[in-house]
Structure formats: structure tokens, C-alpha cells
């Protein structure tokens, strides 16, 4: 089970909400291609608040994701899309239910 995770909170700049949503949706193929990222969600909490939640089986997988193409793409868009720098939290998964 994937017990290590990342929770990233994102706040869109005014007028950039749609662009941030489209960016997150476009990141799905990148996540699919990461073998050490079995769980990946792009989230919307409200009109301008978004997030990413992903989980990993190993610390190496989590670090690979943090140094991978999604993180690089996001960091290249910070000034354009985000009102504040992304808040990245390393969290532990205590229990989970995933099914197809």
C-alpha cells in the first residue's frame, strides 16, 4: 500500500483559475507515466483553490515525483498562475480504500 504522500495546495491568481485547472488536467498523462506514483489526484476546493494529492510506496518514489516532470512544469508556471508559492506537505497515509 502507498503510505507516503504529498499534499500540495495551490491558489490561482485572479483570472487564472481556468488556466490552472487546465494545467492540472493536462498533468494526468505525466502522472500515468510515473511508475512510482500509483495514486495521483488533481483537486478543486473552491473557485480559486486547487490541490494535488499523490501517494507512494517508497520515499524514493516520493522524491522522484518531487524532482519529476509534473513538479518542474508546475514550478515553471508559479509566477504565471499562482497567487502564492505552492504549499507542499509530506504526509503519511494512515488508511486507504482504492478500487476500480
C-alpha positions, 0 to 999 in steps of 0.5 A: 500500500502507498503510505507516503504522500504529498499534499500540495495546495495551490491558489490561482491568481485572479483570472487564472483559475481556468488556466490552472485547472487546465494545467492540472488536467493536462498533468494526468498523462505525466502522472500515468507515466510515473511508475512510482506514483500509483495514486495521483489526484488533481483537486478543486476546493473552491473557485480559486483553490486547487490541490494535488494529492499523490501517494507512494510506496517508497520515499524514493518514489516520493522524491522522484515525483518531487524532482519529476516532470509534473513538479518542474512544469508546475514550478515553471508556471508559479509566477504565471498562475499562482497567487502564492508559492505552492504549499507542499506537505509530506504526509503519511497515509494512515488508511486507504480504500482504492478500487476500480 
